[in-house]
Structures are given as structure tokens and as C-alpha cells.
Amino acid sequence: MILQTSKDLLFIVIAFCILWITVFFCWLLYYFIMTAKRMHDVVKSGKEKLDKIGEILDLLKKKIEAGASYVGAVIEAATKVTDYLKSKKQESKKTLKQRGKKIIAEIKK
């Protein structure tokens, strides 16, 4: 390949520049695509984590609803136990007063 005119040299330089511009755009395109892929992976991972959190919250909601149905029964049972204990305490006070009166009556005799 012999350069006969300066125009031939110009064409070789232009071809070389076009080659490097093409390489640069291919490299740029590759990094753009890889960045887009990474963003897609991050979004996908975030979506999966949000879905798992949603499942956990749904499970927790079901557990709370199931537990809440027992709260009324537990409160009612606790109220009955408290009333029973109060009545027993009042009965024991009455029997103590009656025993005390009997003892005082026996002492006076």
C-alpha cells in the first residue's frame, strides 16, 4: 500500500478515527447495558423482598386476628374468676365475724 496523495493519508486517518469511535461507542453501549441489567436486578430483588415483607405482614395480621378472637373469652373468664375470688373473700370475712361473735358470746357466758 503506497500513499500516492495526501488524500489517501486523510482517508486512512479518517478510517482509523472511525474505528476508534466505533470501539468507544461499543464500550459505552456495553456499560450502559450492564448498568441497566444491574438496575433491573436491584429492582427485582427489592420487589422480592417487598413481597416477602407483605407475606409476613399478612401472616402477622392473621395471627393477630386469631388471637383477638380469644381475647374476649379470656377477659370474660378473668372477670368471672375475679368475681368468684371477691365473693369468697366476703364470705370468709362474714364467717370470721360470726366466729368472733360466737367466741365473744361464749366468753361473756
OpenMM code with the backbone's topology and positions (N, CA, C; nanometers):
from openmm import Vec3, app, unit

residues = "MET ILE LEU GLN THR SER LYS ASP LEU LEU PHE ILE VAL ILE ALA PHE CYS ILE LEU TRP ILE THR VAL PHE PHE CYS TRP LEU LEU TYR TYR PHE ILE MET THR ALA LYS ARG MET HIS ASP VAL VAL LYS SER GLY LYS GLU LYS LEU ASP LYS ILE GLY GLU ILE LEU ASP LEU LEU LYS LYS LYS ILE GLU ALA GLY ALA SER TYR VAL GLY ALA VAL ILE GLU ALA ALA THR LYS VAL THR ASP TYR LEU LYS SER LYS LYS GLN GLU SER LYS LYS THR LEU LYS GLN ARG GLY LYS LYS ILE ILE ALA GLU ILE LYS LYS".split()
positions = [
    Vec3(0.0839, -0.1162, 0.0000),
    Vec3(0.0000, 0.0000, 0.0000),
    Vec3(0.0896, 0.1240, 0.0000),
    Vec3(0.0854, 0.1912, -0.1035),
    Vec3(0.1668, 0.3109, -0.1207),
    Vec3(0.0724, 0.4297, -0.1263),
    Vec3(0.1085, 0.5310, -0.0495),
    Vec3(0.0279, 0.6522, -0.0476),
    Vec3(0.0701, 0.7393, -0.1656),
    Vec3(-0.0211, 0.7615, -0.2536),
    Vec3(0.0127, 0.8406, -0.3713),
    Vec3(-0.0178, 0.9876, -0.3502),
    Vec3(-0.1245, 1.0153, -0.2719),
    Vec3(-0.1579, 1.1565, -0.2486),
    Vec3(-0.1857, 1.1758, -0.1005),
    Vec3(-0.1960, 1.2980, -0.0637),
    Vec3(-0.2283, 1.3283, 0.0764),
    Vec3(-0.3721, 1.2897, 0.1083),
    Vec3(-0.4523, 1.2810, 0.0033),
    Vec3(-0.5909, 1.2404, 0.0211),
    Vec3(-0.5971, 1.0960, 0.0704),
    Vec3(-0.5093, 1.0086, 0.0251),
    Vec3(-0.5042, 0.8701, 0.0718),
    Vec3(-0.4717, 0.8647, 0.2213),
    Vec3(-0.3787, 0.9493, 0.2628),
    Vec3(-0.3439, 0.9560, 0.4056),
    Vec3(-0.4625, 1.0040, 0.4871),
    Vec3(-0.5353, 1.1006, 0.4335),
    Vec3(-0.6546, 1.1513, 0.5014),
    Vec3(-0.7578, 1.0404, 0.5187),
    Vec3(-0.7812, 0.9606, 0.4154),
    Vec3(-0.8776, 0.8511, 0.4240),
    Vec3(-0.8346, 0.7463, 0.5283),
    Vec3(-0.7054, 0.7197, 0.5366),
    Vec3(-0.6557, 0.6233, 0.6356),
    Vec3(-0.6767, 0.6779, 0.7766),
    Vec3(-0.6490, 0.8030, 0.7981),
    Vec3(-0.6683, 0.8655, 0.9304),
    Vec3(-0.8162, 0.8669, 0.9656),
    Vec3(-0.9013, 0.9013, 0.8698),
    Vec3(-1.0463, 0.9031, 0.8951),
    Vec3(-1.0952, 0.7625, 0.9284),
    Vec3(-1.0490, 0.6611, 0.8558),
    Vec3(-1.0876, 0.5229, 0.8831),
    Vec3(-1.0423, 0.4815, 1.0233),
    Vec3(-0.9204, 0.5189, 1.0606),
    Vec3(-0.8686, 0.4878, 1.1934),
    Vec3(-0.9526, 0.5556, 1.3022),
    Vec3(-0.9894, 0.6807, 1.2806),
    Vec3(-1.0738, 0.7536, 1.3769),
    Vec3(-1.2118, 0.6897, 1.3882),
    Vec3(-1.2691, 0.6527, 1.2752),
    Vec3(-1.4000, 0.5868, 1.2768),
    Vec3(-1.3918, 0.4547, 1.3529),
    Vec3(-1.2813, 0.3822, 1.3338),
    Vec3(-1.2617, 0.2572, 1.4073),
    Vec3(-1.2603, 0.2827, 1.5577),
    Vec3(-1.1862, 0.3825, 1.6050),
    Vec3(-1.1793, 0.4111, 1.7474),
    Vec3(-1.3108, 0.4658, 1.8021),
    Vec3(-1.3802, 0.5442, 1.7228),
    Vec3(-1.5124, 0.5930, 1.7656),
    Vec3(-1.6089, 0.4759, 1.7795),
    Vec3(-1.6020, 0.3814, 1.6864),
    Vec3(-1.6865, 0.2625, 1.6933),
    Vec3(-1.6543, 0.1803, 1.8183),
    Vec3(-1.5260, 0.1615, 1.8466),
    Vec3(-1.4856, 0.0876, 1.9672),
    Vec3(-1.5369, 0.1595, 2.0917),
    Vec3(-1.5220, 0.2920, 2.0947),
    Vec3(-1.5683, 0.3689, 2.2098),
    Vec3(-1.7189, 0.3542, 2.2284),
    Vec3(-1.7981, 0.3645, 2.1212),
    Vec3(-1.9435, 0.3503, 2.1325),
    Vec3(-1.9837, 0.2090, 2.1725),
    Vec3(-1.9120, 0.1089, 2.1242),
    Vec3(-1.9410, -0.0289, 2.1667),
    Vec3(-1.9139, -0.0456, 2.3161),
    Vec3(-1.8004, 0.0095, 2.3618),
    Vec3(-1.7669, 0.0033, 2.5043),
    Vec3(-1.8726, 0.0769, 2.5867),
    Vec3(-1.9146, 0.1959, 2.5417),
    Vec3(-2.0163, 0.2756, 2.6093),
    Vec3(-2.1499, 0.2009, 2.6130),
    Vec3(-2.1874, 0.1410, 2.5012),
    Vec3(-2.3116, 0.0647, 2.4942),
    Vec3(-2.3077, -0.0550, 2.5889),
    Vec3(-2.1925, -0.1233, 2.5948),
    Vec3(-2.1773, -0.2380, 2.6839),
    Vec3(-2.1991, -0.1952, 2.8297),
    Vec3(-2.1357, -0.0863, 2.8730),
    Vec3(-2.1512, -0.0412, 3.0105),
    Vec3(-2.2917, 0.0095, 3.0392),
    Vec3(-2.3550, 0.0715, 2.9405),
    Vec3(-2.4932, 0.1149, 2.9577),
    Vec3(-2.5847, -0.0052, 2.9774),
    Vec3(-2.5662, -0.1091, 2.8964),
    Vec3(-2.6483, -0.2298, 2.9084),
    Vec3(-2.6231, -0.2993, 3.0425),
    Vec3(-2.4967, -0.3071, 3.0853),
    Vec3(-2.4653, -0.3705, 3.2138),
    Vec3(-2.5261, -0.2913, 3.3300),
    Vec3(-2.5246, -0.1594, 3.3201),
    Vec3(-2.5859, -0.0765, 3.4239),
    Vec3(-2.7365, -0.0992, 3.4280),
    Vec3(-2.7983, -0.1066, 3.3118),
    Vec3(-2.9421, -0.1320, 3.3051),
    Vec3(-2.9743, -0.2704, 3.3628),
    Vec3(-2.8912, -0.3691, 3.3353),
    Vec3(-2.9115, -0.5041, 3.3893),
    Vec3(-2.9000, -0.5038, 3.5412),
    Vec3(-2.8003, -0.4334, 3.5939),
    Vec3(-2.7841, -0.4254, 3.7390),
    Vec3(-2.9031, -0.3555, 3.8036),
    Vec3(-2.9504, -0.2491, 3.7394),
    Vec3(-3.0682, -0.1800, 3.7923),
    Vec3(-3.1885, -0.2733, 3.7916),
    Vec3(-3.2032, -0.3499, 3.6861),
    Vec3(-3.3131, -0.4462, 3.6785),
    Vec3(-3.3018, -0.5494, 3.7897),
    Vec3(-3.1796, -0.5991, 3.8156),
    Vec3(-3.1589, -0.6971, 3.9219),
    Vec3(-3.1911, -0.6378, 4.0589),
    Vec3(-3.1523, -0.5121, 4.0802),
    Vec3(-3.1805, -0.4465, 4.2080),
    Vec3(-3.3304, -0.4294, 4.2269),
    Vec3(-3.3984, -0.3863, 4.1228),
    Vec3(-3.5432, -0.3682, 4.1311),
    Vec3(-3.6119, -0.5026, 4.1558),
    Vec3(-3.5666, -0.6059, 4.0878),
    Vec3(-3.6239, -0.7389, 4.1050),
    Vec3(-3.6019, -0.7886, 4.2479),
    Vec3(-3.4815, -0.7698, 4.2994),
    Vec3(-3.4502, -0.8095, 4.4364),
    Vec3(-3.5353, -0.7315, 4.5362),
    Vec3(-3.5489, -0.6030, 4.5146),
    Vec3(-3.6323, -0.5200, 4.6027),
    Vec3(-3.7772, -0.5637, 4.5993),
    Vec3(-3.8268, -0.5968, 4.4809),
    Vec3(-3.9648, -0.6432, 4.4684),
    Vec3(-3.9834, -0.7743, 4.5429),
    Vec3(-3.8887, -0.8661, 4.5315),
    Vec3(-3.8979, -0.9933, 4.6030),
    Vec3(-3.8987, -0.9709, 4.7539),
    Vec3(-3.8148, -0.8801, 4.8015),
    Vec3(-3.8104, -0.8519, 4.9445),
    Vec3(-3.9403, -0.7883, 4.9916),
    Vec3(-3.9959, -0.6967, 4.9123),
    Vec3(-4.1236, -0.6360, 4.9484),
    Vec3(-4.2353, -0.7392, 4.9488),
    Vec3(-4.2316, -0.8328, 4.8552),
    Vec3(-4.3314, -0.9400, 4.8538),
    Vec3(-4.3209, -1.0257, 4.9798),
    Vec3(-4.1967, -1.0568, 5.0214),
    Vec3(-4.1777, -1.1349, 5.1437),
    Vec3(-4.2273, -1.0588, 5.2657),
    Vec3(-4.1994, -0.9285, 5.2699),
    Vec3(-4.2479, -0.8471, 5.3818),
    Vec3(-4.4000, -0.8453, 5.3827),
    Vec3(-4.4610, -0.8354, 5.2644),
    Vec3(-4.6073, -0.8389, 5.2546),
    Vec3(-4.6630, -0.9708, 5.3052),
    Vec3(-4.5973, -1.0820, 5.2708),
    Vec3(-4.6419, -1.2127, 5.3192),
    Vec3(-4.6308, -1.2216, 5.4709),
    Vec3(-4.5215, -1.1702, 5.5251),
    Vec3(-4.5032, -1.1733, 5.6704),
    Vec3(-4.6100, -1.0884, 5.7390),
    Vec3(-4.6390, -0.9716, 5.6822),
    Vec3(-4.7418, -0.8856, 5.7412),
    Vec3(-4.8794, -0.9512, 5.7341),
    Vec3(-4.9089, -1.0191, 5.6232),
    Vec3(-5.0364, -1.0905, 5.6127),
    Vec3(-5.0455, -1.2014, 5.7169),
    Vec3(-4.9374, -1.2766, 5.7345),
    Vec3(-4.9346, -1.3824, 5.8345),
    Vec3(-4.9530, -1.3245, 5.9742),
    Vec3(-4.8846, -1.2137, 6.0017),
    Vec3(-4.8968, -1.1485, 6.1317),
    Vec3(-5.0396, -1.0996, 6.1547),
    Vec3(-5.0999, -1.0455, 6.0509),
    Vec3(-5.2382, -0.9975, 6.0609),
    Vec3(-5.3319, -1.1130, 6.0935),
    Vec3(-5.3130, -1.2270, 6.0269),
    Vec3(-5.3975, -1.3438, 6.0544),
    Vec3(-5.3786, -1.3928, 6.1976),
    Vec3(-5.2530, -1.3934, 6.2440),
    Vec3(-5.2252, -1.4372, 6.3814),
    Vec3(-5.2907, -1.3440, 6.4824),
    Vec3(-5.2829, -1.2135, 6.4565),
    Vec3(-5.3436, -1.1165, 6.5483),
    Vec3(-5.4949, -1.1311, 6.5479),
    Vec3(-5.5540, -1.1496, 6.4304),
    Vec3(-5.6991, -1.1667, 6.4228),
    Vec3(-5.7419, -1.2928, 6.4964),
    Vec3(-5.6644, -1.4006, 6.4824),
    Vec3(-5.6974, -1.5248, 6.5518),
    Vec3(-5.6826, -1.5062, 6.7027),
    Vec3(-5.5787, -1.4353, 6.7438),
    Vec3(-5.5579, -1.4107, 6.8867),
    Vec3(-5.6632, -1.3174, 6.9433),
    Vec3(-5.7084, -1.2227, 6.8639),
    Vec3(-5.8082, -1.1263, 6.9101),
    Vec3(-5.9416, -1.1939, 6.9373),
    Vec3(-5.9706, -1.3026, 6.8676),
    Vec3(-6.0967, -1.3723, 6.8914),
    Vec3(-6.0974, -1.4384, 7.0291),
    Vec3(-5.9806, -1.4698, 7.0818),
    Vec3(-5.9719, -1.5311, 7.2145),
    Vec3(-5.9675, -1.4285, 7.3266),
    Vec3(-5.9377, -1.3040, 7.2955),
    Vec3(-5.9236, -1.2015, 7.3984),
    Vec3(-6.0548, -1.1820, 7.4739),
    Vec3(-6.1661, -1.1805, 7.4048),
    Vec3(-6.2964, -1.1637, 7.4700),
    Vec3(-6.3238, -1.2749, 7.5691),
    Vec3(-6.2944, -1.3990, 7.5285),
    Vec3(-6.3171, -1.5124, 7.6169),
    Vec3(-6.2246, -1.5063, 7.7378),
    Vec3(-6.1018, -1.4656, 7.7177),
    Vec3(-6.0059, -1.4552, 7.8282),
    Vec3(-6.0485, -1.3469, 7.9260),
    Vec3(-6.0939, -1.2346, 7.8749),
    Vec3(-6.1394, -1.1259, 7.9634),
    Vec3(-6.2618, -1.1698, 8.0432),
    Vec3(-6.3538, -1.2370, 7.9768),
    Vec3(-6.4731, -1.2856, 8.0457),
    Vec3(-6.4370, -1.3851, 8.1556),
    Vec3(-6.3439, -1.4765, 8.1250),
    Vec3(-6.3011, -1.5740, 8.2246),
    Vec3(-6.2310, -1.5044, 8.3413),
    Vec3(-6.1473, -1.4059, 8.3115),
    Vec3(-6.0782, -1.3326, 8.4174),
    Vec3(-6.1777, -1.2573, 8.5048),
    Vec3(-6.2823, -1.2023, 8.4462),
    Vec3(-6.3850, -1.1319, 8.5224),
    Vec3(-6.4573, -1.2279, 8.6159),
    Vec3(-6.4900, -1.3457, 8.5651),
    Vec3(-6.5585, -1.4451, 8.6483),
    Vec3(-6.4700, -1.4919, 8.7631),
    Vec3(-6.3434, -1.5126, 8.7346),
    Vec3(-6.2507, -1.5547, 8.8404),
    Vec3(-6.2390, -1.4463, 8.9453),
    Vec3(-6.2285, -1.3219, 8.9027),
    Vec3(-6.2187, -1.2095, 8.9963),
    Vec3(-6.3444, -1.1997, 9.0827),
    Vec3(-6.4612, -1.2123, 9.0200),
    Vec3(-6.5865, -1.2083, 9.0961),
    Vec3(-6.5940, -1.3235, 9.1958),
    Vec3(-6.5517, -1.4392, 9.1535),
    Vec3(-6.5534, -1.5564, 9.2423),
    Vec3(-6.4614, -1.5338, 9.3624),
    Vec3(-6.3417, -1.4813, 9.3362),
    Vec3(-6.2481, -1.4559, 9.4453),
    Vec3(-6.3010, -1.3485, 9.5403),
    Vec3(-6.3655, -1.2458, 9.4867),
    Vec3(-6.4248, -1.1419, 9.5719),
    Vec3(-6.5345, -1.2001, 9.6605),
    Vec3(-6.6185, -1.2839, 9.6012),
    Vec3(-6.7274, -1.3432, 9.6809),
    Vec3(-6.6713, -1.4346, 9.7892),
    Vec3(-6.5669, -1.5096, 9.7598),
    Vec3(-6.5047, -1.5956, 9.8597),
    Vec3(-6.4435, -1.5120, 9.9717),
    Vec3(-6.3839, -1.4005, 9.9369),
    Vec3(-6.3229, -1.3135, 10.0366),
    Vec3(-6.4296, -1.2554, 10.1279),
    Vec3(-6.5425, -1.2132, 10.0690),
    Vec3(-6.6516, -1.1579, 10.1503),
    Vec3(-6.7108, -1.2664, 10.2402),
    Vec3(-6.7228, -1.3871, 10.1884),
    Vec3(-6.7758, -1.4968, 10.2704),
    Vec3(-6.6817, -1.5278, 10.3860),
    Vec3(-6.5518, -1.5249, 10.3580),
    Vec3(-6.4568, -1.5533, 10.4654),
    Vec3(-6.4610, -1.4439, 10.5717),
    Vec3(-6.4830, -1.3165, 10.5324),
    Vec3(-6.4962, -1.2084, 10.6300),
    Vec3(-6.6203, -1.2287, 10.7160),
    Vec3(-6.7319, -1.2699, 10.6529),
    Vec3(-6.8564, -1.2929, 10.7267),
    Vec3(-6.8374, -1.4069, 10.8261),
    Vec3(-6.7730, -1.5150, 10.7816),
    Vec3(-6.7544, -1.6284, 10.8730),
    Vec3(-6.6606, -1.5907, 10.9869),
    Vec3(-6.5594, -1.5066, 10.9595),
    Vec3(-6.4712, -1.4615, 11.0662),
    Vec3(-6.5484, -1.3764, 11.1669),
    Vec3(-6.6363, -1.2891, 11.1178),
    Vec3(-6.7164, -1.2060, 11.2070),
    Vec3(-6.8096, -1.2939, 11.2911),
    Vec3(-6.8703, -1.3919, 11.2265),
    Vec3(-6.9601, -1.4812, 11.3002),
    Vec3(-6.8842, -1.5607, 11.4047),
    Vec3(-6.7669, -1.6106, 11.3712),
    Vec3(-6.6860, -1.6854, 11.4690),
    Vec3(-6.6440, -1.5946, 11.5833),
    Vec3(-6.6066, -1.4717, 11.5470),
    Vec3(-6.5689, -1.3758, 11.6515),
    Vec3(-6.6846, -1.3483, 11.7455),
    Vec3(-6.8059, -1.3338, 11.6916),
    Vec3(-6.9241, -1.3098, 11.7744),
    Vec3(-6.9514, -1.4303, 11.8626),
    Vec3(-6.9336, -1.5494, 11.8093),
    Vec3(-6.9571, -1.6708, 11.8894),
    Vec3(-6.8565, -1.6787, 12.0030),
    Vec3(-6.7331, -1.6470, 11.9722),
    Vec3(-6.6294, -1.6532, 12.0760),
    Vec3(-6.6573, -1.5493, 12.1837),
    Vec3(-6.6979, -1.4286, 12.1432),
    Vec3(-6.7286, -1.3228, 12.2396),
    Vec3(-6.8499, -1.3642, 12.3230),
    Vec3(-6.9481, -1.4251, 12.2583),
    Vec3(-7.0684, -1.4707, 12.3296),
    Vec3(-7.0310, -1.5792, 12.4308),
    Vec3(-6.9435, -1.6689, 12.3964),
    Vec3(-6.9026, -1.7757, 12.4867),
    Vec3(-6.8222, -1.7190, 12.6035),
    Vec3(-6.7401, -1.6191, 12.5763),
    Vec3(-6.6595, -1.5566, 12.6818),
    Vec3(-6.7511, -1.4847, 12.7820),
    Vec3(-6.8543, -1.4205, 12.7351),
    Vec3(-6.9449, -1.3449, 12.8195),
    Vec3(-7.0265, -1.4405, 12.9072),
    Vec3(-7.0476, -1.5616, 12.8620),
    Vec3(-7.1279, -1.6551, 12.9400),
    Vec3(-7.0526, -1.6972, 13.0580),
] * unit.nanometer
topology = app.Topology()
chain = topology.addChain("A")
for resn in residues:
    res = topology.addResidue(resn, chain)
    for name in ("N", "CA", "C"):
        topology.addAtom(name, app.Element.getBySymbol(name[0]), res)
